[in-house]
C-alpha cells in the first residue's frame, strides 16, 4: 500500500485502540504520531536507498542510468544476480522490514531491554499485515515469514485503480466521520 495510506490507517488503529481498550483507560494510551511513524518505517527503510540513488543520478548526473533504463515494476521480480545492485539492496531491505519474524524479534528485544511494551511499534506489524494482501507476486510480494520461509501471498496490487478508489474513499469517509464527531463533541 502507499505510504500515506499506511500512515493514515495506522494512526486510525492507534487512536481507536487508545480510546477503546480498557488497558489504556488510565494511562497515556498509544502515541498516534509514533504509531504512524512505525507504520511507514518498513517502506522508508526499504526504499530510501533507491530514492537517494535516483536523486543522485538525476541531480548530480552520477552513473550511467537514466529514466529509460530503470526497469518497470513487473521486471523487478524475481530479483537475480543480473539486477542492478540498488534493486538487489532494496529487495534485501524489503525482506527485512516486511517480515513478521524480524518484527517479532525486534519487538521482543525492545521489550526485553526496556521492560515496557512499546504499543506504537505495532504500527510496523500492521504495515506488514496490510501489505500482505495488497502486493502481488509481480511487485514486492510481502515476505512475512522471511528468513524462516520464502512464502509470499499473491494479493491484489494496491495500485489497481478500483482498489485505490476504494481505499481513498474509505480514508475520506473515516476522516469525515472523525471531523463530524469532533465538531459535535466540541460544539
Phi, psi and omega in degrees: 000159181289158187295324178298314180296320177302313180298315182298306185293328176291318177297318178298315180297318180294315180297316180295315180298317180299320184274338186257328186279133181299328182303326185265357186304318183256012182239181181294332183089195181263129178288112185297320181295316179293322177298315179296324177297314176296330180290337178254347183306318180302321179285323177299312181300315185284321190255351179303315181301321182289325178288322177295317178299314179297320179296318179296317179298315183289310186284321186255355181067025181281144175080175182254015181273145170220176185300336182277345180258356178286130182293151175288155181308319183289351178266358185271339181249137349282154180282136178228180184296337182279349180289145178306148182306317184297326178285325175293319178298312179301317179299316179295316179294325177296317177302316181294310188281347181246025179254127176291334177293312178296315178304311183300318178298311182294317179301315178295320179297316178298317177298316180300318183283325185256345184059026176225144173279122178267087186301329180300330180296342178295345172301325177295313179296320178299320177304311181299315182294326176290320181291332184307307180273355185250019174228140179257173176301336186282339184212102178048064173296147187281118182273066190303330183255009180297140003268006182287326180210156181259020181294137178220147181265134178268092184264194178270124179301132181297342180276001176297128186308313182296326179290319178297318178298315179297313181298309183289331173294318177296322177297315178297319179297311180297318177298318179297316178299316179299316180296316180297315179298319181293318179295318180291329179287320182272342191269000000 
